[in-house]
Amino acid sequence: MPQYRRLQKSSLPLRLWLALLLGFASSAYAQSDEGSQPGSLTSGEAPPEKVTPAVAAGDSSPSSALASEKAADVRLLIDVSGSMKSNDPANLRQPAIDLLVKLLPEGSKAGVWSFGRYVNMLVPHQLVGDSWKETASDKAQEINSTGLFTNIGLALEKASYDREQDPGSFDRHLILLTDGMVDIAKNPDTNQLEWQRIANDLLPRLRLAGYSIHTIALSDKADLELLQQLSRETDGHSAVAHSADQLMQAFLQAFDKAAPAEQLPFDGESFLVDSSVEEFTALIFSAEPKQATTLIAPDGSRYNEKRLDSSVNWFAGDGYDLVTVQHPFEGEWQVNANVADNSRITVVSDLSLKVKPLPNNISPGEVIDLLFSLRQEGNTISDPEFLSLLDINAQLIQQGEGRKQWNYKLYGAGDPTPEQGVFQHQLEDLDAQGQYVLRLEVDGKSFQRSFSHRFNSQAAFQAKLMEGESDDGQQGYWLTVSGATQALNLESTTVEVNLIEQDGNQRPFTMELGERNNWELFLPTMADGLYQFEMVVSGEYATGEHLRYNLPPLSLVLNGDSLVISDEPVVAKAAPAVANDDSEALDEAPTEKASSHNWLLYGLLVLGNVLVIALIYIGYRVFIMEKTEEDDDEEDEDEFIDVNAVVDDSELPVEEAIAEVKEAITPKPEEAVVTEEASAEESPVEEAEEAPPAPEDVPEVQEAPAEDKTVAPDSVDNDMGDPDEANIGDDVLAMDDMDDEDAGLEPPILDQAVEEPPVLDQAVEEPPAEPETKAAPNIDEEIDALLEQSNQSSQDDEDWAAALQDELDDADGVAQDDPAEEAAADLSESLDLADEAVADADLGELGGKKNADQG
């Protein structure tokens, strides 16, 4: 039975009490925590989630954070290098820039620069007005693809000419469009020095000056690493466009970051205009460009590109319509068109929804604070009667594969109104990497407002593995680690790699810092199999704080010519979705994050209860079952005397050893009587687990049980077996047969198969069955008779060995020096030793029987 460590009797009740206390405490904590948990992620009809009222705290209060508003300062940097002929053959840069120019609000600043080898200010950097828009639209038609190089660094410098000046009331943004790498000369070393100058010198200065850089790559061949670093270090937006539609959408996404505008909720069919709207601009993208777009006013008036009045300004672009209506009718407007995604309705109104600026880049698991309020003519609305009419909802959508959606009920009728009219909520469902879209909608019954924000969740460091060759042309794989390095002390930062091979062997490496502020490791071509890379970044920030970051592991599978590289974790996390309506919602609604805390508490509760049951069971095994068995074992050990061991260990002659055995087996007055079961249980049967029956020539000391069948020999050519083991087995069986009380019983079942006896040329007769009962003989007489039989047996064994040697010599093909001679000699010597073992065993058995008789 399994052995358990014995607990002290005094400590067991205390431990059981502590376990019970833990179980009840876990239950109480789980209940109290469940009752105090605020509403969390909802899907469909899940419990509503309340917004935490904002509390004023001087200049750091939410209202003061929302009060600061800055006008947009947007500067466009357009690549006109020769490679644009292939990456933008239709010159879609022109209509995209023209659209952004038209969307810029009055009162903002803007400018346009084109760059190739040199940098040209295409449109002066000035306040936006009608005159500036006309000039910018005309200049946009001059964009071409005639440049010789791609001087990104110089373009950034020229567009940020005022980086040493105070921005004042403007929020400065750079929108950079390019399709290439840093390219200022034919010498690669010169280009590499320029890359380092941009990343290590220019970028920190732009970040300190407050510029946000939004990058658009028009090709996968562009320097994505540099573009992403420029955006992330300045909290900008980064995108890659592969088509005309994607280029237009990428420009709009960057524009929304630079110049966010007030919007009305739009479902693709209608939108509601209230009396506070002075002007709205409808940007309608059409899924079918040939179908005309029509706007229908609340009074039934219909407007399109050819049917307008003085209050409507209509511009029909390539795949979109941009319509501006001044002093629109109040009520519901309808749109008759096949509306595509990203269409929006922006407004100029005295009643506005103001949202505190949100980050464009976060790390997985980071929490976003959402603060917003409604304003009337620049003042925050805090009237409880007005706020009580609001319904505020939010929607968080994770883009890309595995699309997920979260719905939040932020405010509704009956909820306590926030102090100072500022609503506050924390977004916590951002564990996965990827792109997210946040949509906030306010329904005031007579008016509606909406807000949209797009941002990226990306780890601080990223690892990439790809095929390549080393500087000396050797084929293999490049492992690179990059990230936000501007805030790091690169000299004290290291990246350690642990390569785990398919056989479990681990190989450590230290990556080297490359020329582009990333860490690199080259591995020559490896054999087929599975390889896993574990990476740890450790070092210091520029502020002196310590850094230690574990990157998600990378997997490399090699199988012949095929190669699979995966950046998925070794153990994938499954986040089951929860839906309330149909199966489609199951793919979009993940498990509520807040409920994970409750599941943890429930798990602790179950663990505490299991611990109590386990301790009770262990105590039962230790104090009841094990105690009983240990007492029985100790009693058996005290009463049983191993007579055989006494004879074997004695260095005296056999006669004196016998006398010593007699003395040993004589029971003492205080000794317990050895039962027949104990004697049989402690007999050395285990030593003969693999022993076969003895041949007939070996003298019998006692008759074997009738059920014991011997195996007939085959021939002399068969395997001889192990004679020592064979005779020892026979002796043990013979000793067992001497027990009068056990006569007629079956021999013990051995754990292993019995080997065949030595092959002899004479048949072995089956021993007769032992009679059921026998009178107890005199012990001294039996010992003397046993000695005589042992001496006679030794002589017979010598004769039998000689006969066996003669037969082996006469066998065909057996040489004089055949190993059989040595086997026969060894067998003879073994038989002599076995005879002695028989006598010893018999003496031990007789000693046990004498105890039984005298008892």
N, C-alpha and C positions, 0 to 999 in steps of 0.2 A: 504494500500500500504506500502511497506517497507520504513522505515525511514532512512534517510541519514543525517550525520552531515553536517550542513550548513557551507560552506567555506566562508571566508571573500572575498568580491568582489575584494578587492585590491590584494589578494594573488593568486586568480585563474589564471589570465593571466600569472603570473610569473611561476606557476607550469606547466601550459601547455607548456610554452616556454622551460622550463628545460626538460620536457619529450621529446619534439621534438628534442632538442639538443642532448639528450641521444640517440635517435633513429638514427640520422644522424651520430653521432660519432661512434656508434657501427658498422654501415655499412662501414664507412671509415676505421675503424681499421681492420674489417674483411678482406676488400680488400687488405689493405697494408700487413697484416700478411700473407694472402694467397700467395701474390706475393713474400714474403721474405722467406717463409718456404722452407727448403731444401727438396729434395726427401726423401721419407721414405720407410717403408716396401712395398716391391713389390711382386707381384705374377704374374707369366707369363709375360705379356707384359705391366706391369705397368711402369710408368715413372722411368728412371734409377736413382739410388742414387749415389751421388758423394762422394768421399772421401775427408775429410778435409786435406789439406796439413799440414804437421808437421812443426813447427817453432822452430828453434834452440834457446835454452835458457841455455847456459853453460852446466854444468854437468847434468842438469835435462832435456836436450833435448831428443827427441825420439831416435835420432841416438846413443846417449850415453847409453840410456837404452837398446838398442839392441846389443851394442858392448860387453857387459859382457856375456861371455859364460863359463859355468862350465861343467865339465865332470860328468857323473852319478856315484853315489856311492850307489849301491843297495845291501841290506842285507835281505835275506829271512829267516823268522822264521816259522818253520813247526811244527805243533802239531802232536805228536806221542802217545797221550794218548790212553788208551784202548777203549774208546768210538768211536774212528775212525774206528774200525772194522765194526761197523754197519752203520756209516755215510759215509764211503769210503771203502766199501767191496772190490772193484776192485783195490784199492790202486792207484787211478788216480793221486795222488800227484806226483808219480814218472815221468810219461811222461810230466806233466805240468812243473815241475821244469827243466827237461831236455830241453824242448823247450825254456824256458827263458834263460837258460845257453847258448844255441846256438845263441840266438838273441842278447846277450850282445855285444856291440861294443868293439873293442880293444881300450885300453887307459882308459877304465872305471875301477872302483873297484867293487868287489862283494865278498860276503861270504854267507854261509848257516849254520843255526843253527837249531837243532831239540830240542824239549822240551816236557817233561812230568812232572815228579816230579823234575827232574834235567834238566840242559841245557847242550847240547853237541855241540861244534863247528864242524859241519860235514865237511864243506869245508872252509879252511882258508880264511880270509878276505885279499885279495891281488889284485894287478892289473890283469886285464883280459887279457889273451893271450891264445894261442893254448894249452899250457901245463895245464893252469888252467881249461880250458873248458873240457879237457879230464878227469882231476881228478874229476871235479864237476859232469860230466855225470856218471862216475863210482860210486861215492858216493850217487848219487840220488837213485840208486838201493837198497841202504841199509835202506831206509825210511820204517818204520814199524808202528805197533800200539801196543806197549808193555808197554807204560808208565802207571803209577798208578794215577797220578794227572795231573792237568793243571796249571802249574806255569807260568802264563802269565807275571806277574811282573818281575820275575827273568830273563825270556827270553828277555824282553825289556832292562833290565839292562845290561845283558851280550853282546847283540848285539850293544849297544850304549856305549861300554867301553871307547870310546874316546870323549865323549860328553863335557868334559872340555877342549878339544883341539880345535885349530883353524882348520876348515875344509879345508882351503886353496882354491884350485881351483876345489873342488868337491862339488856337491850338494847331500846331504845325504838323503836317503830314506829307510824306513823299511816297508817290506811287510809281514804282519802277517796273517797266516792262522790258524784257530782254529774252533772247533765245540762245545766248552763248556763254562762253567762259570769259574770265578776265583776259583780255587780249590787247596788248598795246605795242607789241613788237614780235618779230619772228623768233627771237631768242627765248626759249622756254624759261631760262633762269631769270630773265628780266620780268616775264609775266608772273613768275612765282614770287619775286620780291614785291611786285605791285599787289598781289593777293594778300601778302602778309601786311603790307602797309594799310590796306583797306580794313582788314580784320582786327589788327592790333593797334592801329593809330587813329584812323578816321572813324571807325564805328564807335569806340568809346566816347569820342568828342560829340558825335551826333546824339548819342544816348543822353549824355549829360546836358546837352542843349534842349532836350525835350522833344526831339523829332521822333515820330512814329513812321517806320518804313514798311510799306505794304508792297510785296513783290509778286509779280506775275511772270511765270516761266512759260514761254510759248513753244517749248520743246523739251523733251526729256534729256537732250544733249546740253541743256543749259547747266550752269554751275548751281545745281540745286542745293548743295551743301552750303555754299556762301549765301544764297538767297534766303534760305531758311534761317541761317544764323543772323542775318541782318534783321529779319522780321522778329525773331524770337527775342533777340537782345533788346529790341526797342518796343516790344509788345505790339507788333504789327501783325498783319494778316498775310499769309503766304498761300499761293494757289498755282496750279499747273493747268494750262489750257491746251487742248489738243484739236479743237475745232472752232468754227466761227461762233457757235452758240456758247461754248464754254468760255471763249474769250470775252464775249459780251457779259456773261454772268460773273466772270472773275473781276472785270472792271466795276460792275455794280456792287459786288461784295466789298471791294476795296473802298469804293465811294461811300458806302453805308458806314464804314468805319471812320472815314475822314469827315463826312458831313451828314450825320444822322438827321432824319426829318420826322416830323409828326405824321402819323398814319392813321387811317380809318380801317377797321376790320373789313376784309373783302374776301368773300367766299367764291369768287369767280363769276358770280351772276349779278349780285347787287351790293350796294353799300348805303349807309344811312348818313345823310348830311343834316346837321343841326344848325340852329340859328346863329351860333357863334363862328361858323366857318366863313371866312372871308374869301377864300380861294382854295380850290383843290386842283391837283395835278394827277391825272390818271395815266400810268404807264402800263399799257396792255400789250403783253407779248402774245402773239397768235401762233397756235399749233399748226394752223393752215394759213400761210401768208396770203394766199389768193382770196380768202374770205374777208370781206370788208367788215370793219368794226363799227358798231352803232351804239351811241349812248342815248338812253331814253330818260328824260327828266320826269320828276313827279307829276308835272302837269300834262304829260303825254308828248311833249316836244321831242323830236328825234334829231340827233346830230350825227354827222359822219364827216369824212374828209372833204366832201363837196358841198355839204349843206351846213352852213355855219351862220352865226350872227356875231355882233361886235363883242360879246362877252366870252366867246370861245376861240381859243387858239389851238389849231390842230396841226401836228407834224407827223407825217407818215414816213417812218424809216424802213429799213430793210428787216422785216419780220416783227416790227413793233409799231405801236401808235402812241404818241405822247400828246395828251390832251390837257390843256389848262383852261379852267372855267372860273371866271371871276364873279363874285356875288351870286353863287348858285342858288337855285330854288331849295327850300328846306323840304326834307322828306327822303323817300327811298329812290335812289337812282339805279337803273338797270343797265347791264352791259350785254349786248347781243354780239357774241363772238366766241370762237373756240379758244378760250383763254388758256395760256400755258403757265407754267410755274414762274414764280418770282415777279408776277404782276403785282402792282401795289398802287394804293391811293394815298397820296401825301396831301396835307392841308396846311394852310396858314389860318390860325384861329386864336382868339383870345382865351379859349379854354384848351389847355394843353396838358398832356401827360409827361411829366419830367421824371427821368430815371437816372440814378447816379451812374456815371460811366463804369462799365463792366470790363474786366480784363479780356483780352483777345487770346491769351495763351495761359493755360494752367497746367499743373501737374496732376496726374491721376490721383484721385482721392481728395483733392483740395476742395474746400468749401467756398462757395461764392455768396457774398452778402448782396441781396437784392433790396434796394431802397428806392421807393418811388412815391410820388404825390401828384395830385391834380392842382393846377394853378389857373386862376382867373385874373387876366390882365397882370401877370407877373407875381401875384400873391398866392401863397399856399392856401388851399381851401381846407378849413378845419371845422366847418359847421356840422355838428352831428346830424342834423336833419338832412342835409345834403348827402353826407357820406352814408347814411343809413339806406339810401336808395341804390347804392352801388352793388354790383356783382362783379367780383374780380377773380379771374381764372388765369392760370399759367399752364403752359405746355412745354415740355422739354423733349426734344427728339434727338436721338443718336443716329447720325447719318451712316450711309454705307451698308456693308453686309451685316447681317444680324441686327437690322434696324429695330430700335426699341423706342418706346414712347411712355412718358410719365405725365399724368394730369394732376394738377394741384387746384384745390378750391381754397383760394387765399382769403376771400372775404365775402360775406353775404349778410342778408337781413337778420337782425338779432345779434350779430357779433358786436363786441365792444369796440367803439371807435378808437382809433389810435390817437395818441397824444400828438398835438401839433399837426395832425393830418398827414403824417408821414408813415407809410406802411413799410414793414421790414420782414424779410423772409430769407432763410438760408437754403441754398441748393446743395444737397449732399450726395446726389445720385450720380457721381462723376468718377466712378472707380476705373472704368475702362478708357483706354486711349482711343482717340478718334475725334471726329468733328461733331459738334453739337449745335442745335438751333434752339434758342429760347424765344417763346412767343408769349407776350403778356397782353391780355384783353380786359378792358374796363367797359362795362355796360351800365350806363346811368339812366336807362329807360328812355330818356329823350335824346341821348347822345351816346356815341361810342368812340373809343380810342384804342389804339393798339401800339405795341412796341415789339421789335424783332431784333435779335442779336445772335450773331454766329461767332463761335469760338472753338479753339482746338485744345484738346487735352493730350499732352505729350510728356513723356518721361524726361527727366533732366538730362539723361544720357541715353544714347541709342547705340546699339551694336549692329554691325552689318558684316555679312560673310559672302564673299564672291570668288569666283575663279579668276585667276590672273597669273602673272609671271613676275619673278623677282627682277631686281636690277641686272642680274647676270643672265637672264633669260630662262631660268628654271621654272617649270610649270608647277603650280600648286594653288593655294588658296590664301586670300588676304582677309584677315579679320581686323576691322576698324571699329573704334569706339569714339563717338563725338558727342557734343552737347553744349550746354551753355557754359562756356569756359571763361567768359569775360570776368566773372566774379571770383575766379579761382586763382590761387597761386600755383601756376603751372609747374614751377620748379620743384615744388614739394608734393605734387599730386602724382600718384602712380596708379596703374591698372594691372591687377593680377588676374591671370587666366588659369583655370584648372580644366585641362582636357581629359575627359573621361572616355576611355575606349570601350569597345564592345565587351571585352573580357573583364572589365572592371578596373583595368590598370589606369592610374591617374598620373598625368604629366603636368607639372606646374610651369608656367611661363610668366614673364614680365614684359608687358608691351612697351614699345618705345614711342616717345612723343614725336609726331611727324611734323612736316613743314606747315601743315594747314591746321594746327591746333587740335589735332586728333591723335589718338594712339593707334599704333599699327603693329601687326604681327603677321609674318609670312610663314606658312606651313607647306612644306613640299608635298607632292602627291602622295596620298596614303592608300593603304589597302582597302578593299571593300569592307563595309561594315557600318555600324552606327557610332557616331561620335557626338559628344555633348560638350558644350563650352559654358563654363560658369565664370562670370566676370565680376570683379569687385573694384570699385573706384574708391580710393582713400587719399586724403590729403587735407588741405586747408583752403578756406576762403580767403579772399583778400583782407577781410576783417579780422582774421586770426581764428575764426571758429573752425572746429574740426569737421571733416566730411568723411562719411562712409556710405557708399551707395551700392546695393546689389542689383545688377542688371538682370532682366529676365534671361534665362538660358537660351542658347541657340542649339539646334540639332542639325547634324549633317549626316545624310544617309547616302552611301556610295554602293552602287550595285552595277558593276560593269561600266557601260557607257552612261548610265542614268545617274542623275545627281538630284537630290532633294534637300533643300535648305528650308528650315522652318523656324520662325521666331515665336511659335506658340510655346507656352509653358509645358513642361514635361507632364504635369498633372493639370488637365484643363478644369476650370471651374464651370460648373453647370448652374446657371441661374434660371430656374423654372419660372415661367411667366404665369401671371394670374389674370384671368379674363372673366367678365361678367355676362357678356352677351353671346358671342359666337366664337368659332374656332379661329377665326382670323385674328381676333384680339389676343389669342394666346401667344402669337408670335411677336407681339409688340409690348405687352405689359409684363415687366419683370417682377420678381418677388419684391415685396416692400422691404426696404432696407431697415426701417425702424423696427420691424418685427423680428429682425435677426437678434436684437438684444433680448427679446422675450424668449426666443428659442434657446439662447445661451443659458438663461435662468432656468428654463424648464430642464435643460440638460443637466445643470448642477443639481436640481432637485432629484432627478432620476438617479444621478450618480451617488448622491447621499443615501438614498434608499437602498440602492444596490450594495453600497458599502456596509450598511447596517446588516443586511441579510448575509453578506459574505463573512463578516466578523462573527455573527452568531453561528454560522455553519462551521467556521474554523474552530471556534471555541468548543463546539460539540465534538468535532473530530479529535481535537487535542486532549480534552479533558475526559472524554468518555471512551471513544473507540480506541484511540492510540494508547490510553492508559491501560485498558484491559489487555490489549495485545502485548504491551511492554511487560506487564506483570507476568503474563504467561511465559514469555521468552526468558525473563530473568529466572523464573522458577525452573524451567527446563534446563537452563545453563547450570544452575546450582546443583541439580540432582544428577545430571548425566556425567558419566566418567568415560572419556575416550580411551578405552583399554588398548586399542590398536596403536594410538599415538604413544602410549607409555612403553610398549614393547619396541616400536620403531626407534624411538629416541634413546633407548638404553644402550650403553656401550658394553654391558656385561654379556657373558655367554648366555646361550639360550636358556639353560637350566636356571641360572640365577635370575634372568629376566622373568621367567615363569613365576618364580617365587615372589618377585616384586609385583607381578600382575595379580597374584592371589591376594597379596596384602592390599593392593589398590582397590580390588573389587569387593573386599569385605565391607559390608555396610556398617556405618557408625550408628550409634543409638539415636543421635539427633537428626540423621539424614532421612529424607523422605524416601518412600518406596518408589522405584522407577517403574512406571506402568509399561505394559507391552506396547502400547501405541507410541509412547515417547521413545522407547528403544528402537522400534522400527523406523520412527521418523528421523532419528539422528544417525542411523547407520550410514556408512559411506557408500551409498548407492550411486551418488552423483559422479564418483570417480570413474565409473564404468559406463558412461553414457554411450560410448561408441564401441563397446567391447562385444564381440560375437561369442557364441557358445564354444566351449573347449572341445577338442577332438577326443575320441574315445580312449586313446592311449593314456591320457592324463588321468591319474587315479582319482576316483570320486571320493570326496570326504563325506558328502551327504547327498542323498538323492535329490534330483531337481524336481520342481513341480511338473505335474503331468501336462500342463498347458504349454510348457516351453518347448518349442519346435526348433530343432537344429537344421542347418542348411547343409545339404549334401555337397561334397566337393565335386568340381567339374573335372579337372585334369591337372597334371603337373605343370603344364605350360601356362596356366592362369596366374594371375597376380598372387604373390605370396601374402600380401597384407602385412600388418604389423604384429609380430608374434607377441611382443610385450603387452600390447593392448588386449589381444585376444585372451591371454592367460589371466591377466588381471581381471578382466570381465568375468571369466568363469569362476575365479576365486570368490569374487564378491557375491555372485549368485549362489555359490555353494555355501558361503557363510550365511546368507539369508535363509537358506533351506534348513539350517540347524535349529531355527526357532520352532519349538514344538507347537506353539500356539498359531504360527503362521502357516503350518503345513497345509498343503492343498490349495492355498491362495495363488492367484496369478502374480507373476513377477512384476516389479514396478515398471511403469511405462517410461521409456527413456525419451529425452527431448530430441535426440537426433537419431537418424537411421543407423542401425547396427551394421558394421562392416562385415564382410564375409570372412570366415576363419581361414587360417592357412590351408592351402590346397594340399591334401594328402592322397596317397594312392589307395588307402583303405577307407571303407565306409564307416561312418560314425553311427553307432547304434543309438536309438532314442532311449534316454534313461526312463526307467519305470516310474510310475506315479508314486508319490510318497503317501504312505497311509495317513489317514485323517488324524489319528491320535497316536501318541507314543509316550511311554512312561519316562519320567525324568531320570537320566542316568546319573551315576556318580561322577562328580566334576573331575576329581583327581584321576580316575580310571580313564575318562575320555581324553584327558590331556596326554597321558602316557601313550594311549592308542594313537592319538593324532601324531605324536612324534615318530612312532614306528612307521605309520603310513607315509609320513613326509619323507623319511629316509628311503623307503621302498620306492616312493614316487620319483625321487631324484635319480635312483638307479634305472628305473624304467624310462625316464626321460632321456638319459644318456643313450640307452639302447635305441630308443626311437629316433634320436638325432643322428646316430650312426647309420641307421637304415635309410633315413632320408638322404644322407650324403651319398650313399651308394646309388640310390635311384637317380640322383642328379648327375652323378658321374657317368652313368650309362645312357643318359639322354642323348639323342642325335644332335650333332652340331654344337655340342657344348664342349668347349676347350678345357684343358687342365686348369688353366688359371681363370675359369669363368667366375664372374661375381657371385654365382650361386654358392660357391664354397664359402665365401665370406658371409653370405646370408645364413648358411646353415650353422656356421660357427657362432655367429651373433645370436641365432635362434636358440642354440644350446645354452649359451650363457644366459640368455634372457629367461629360459625356462627354469634355470637354477634360481635366479632371482625371484621368479614368479612363485616357485615352490615356497620360498621363504615368506613371500607376501601372503600365500595361502595360510601358512601356519599362523602368521601374525593375525590375520583377519579372523581365523577360527578361534584363536585365543580371546580376541576381543568379544566375539559373539558369545563364547562360553562364559566369559566374565559377566556379561549382561544377563545370561540365563541363570547364573548362580545367584545373582542378586534377586531375580524374580522368584527363584525357588525358596531361598531363605526367607524372603518376604512373605 
